[in-house]
Amino acid sequence: SAINSAITAAGTTQGTATALTADINIITTATTGQGVILYNGVIGDSQEIFNNTNVDTKVYPPTGGKVNQVATNSGFVLAPQTSVVVKKMTSTQWVGYLSA
């Protein structure tokens, strides 16, 4: 699986967030509220994101998607030094599993 170990988060909306392209993604640079957006893979795909910064970042679904119970096209906060695995369950629904 592909790894991107030096991601800079960007933007403050789904449309301006840094696009993820790897299965394993490590955010190393961000300011509070900046984010990343999942790539729109196929059902069953998983992506892992580790926020290796000291600020909250946001993780957005692909356009038209949602993660857990968060509203469609809305991001969720990924706390500093925390990771999440997101799995695509349907064409629009992703499920996120947060680390401690």
NORGIHU-V410465 format. One record per pair of residues at least 24 apart in sequence whose C-alpha atoms are under 7 Angstrom apart, sorted by the first residue. I is the first residue (numbers start at 1). J is the second residue. Records with the same first field share a line. If there is no record, write none. Layout:
BEGIN
I=J / J
END
This chain:
BEGIN
9=34 / 35 / 36
10=34 / 35 / 36
11=35
14=60 / 73
23=47 / 48
24=48 / 49
25=49 / 50
26=50 / 51 / 52
27=51 / 52 / 53
28=52 / 53
29=53
31=55
32=56 / 57
33=57 / 58
34=58
35=59
36=60
37=61 / 62
38=62
43=88 / 89 / 90 / 91
44=87 / 88 / 89
45=87 / 88
46=85 / 86 / 87 / 88
47=85 / 86 / 87
48=84 / 85 / 86
49=83 / 84 / 85
50=81 / 82 / 83 / 84
51=78 / 79 / 80 / 81 / 82 / 83
52=80 / 81
53=80 / 81
54=80 / 81
55=79 / 80
56=80
64=92
65=92 / 93
66=92 / 93 / 94
67=93 / 94 / 95 / 96
68=94 / 95 / 96
END
